[in-house]
């Protein structure tokens, strides 16, 4: 095995750094032209969970196309909303103790019964999604009020 000179070692390091830099620049460009094939909103209903696994007062976040959906079992029934806050596109969560939908970014609060804004900076309520129960399973789909 031959010895590697200091000059050869530095040439190799230079080439590795140059390749890494080029990859860092061109990878986002390539990714831009080949985006993931996720639909904005799915055309078919999406399975959330079995009805028995979502008791009153609990919620389930589910992948719903490009963005998540939040399904809440309120005393009035099942409610589903886009989990994307209308203020700054943060992902909202269900706060079981407060019984509210909360945006953690800027303290936005939404009403679980209709998705309207209770407090905070969001300009409008959450997008309402449709829920349905088929064979004991909860499904969510795009649409209006359930």
Secondary structure, 3 states (H helix, E strand, C coil): CCCCCHHHHHHHHHHHHHHHHHHHHHHHHHHHHCCCCCCCCCCCCEEEEEHHHCCCCCEEEEEECCEEEEEEEECCEEEEEECECCCCCCEEEEECCCCEEEECCCCEEECCCCCCEEECCCCCCCCEEEEEEECCEEEEECCCCC
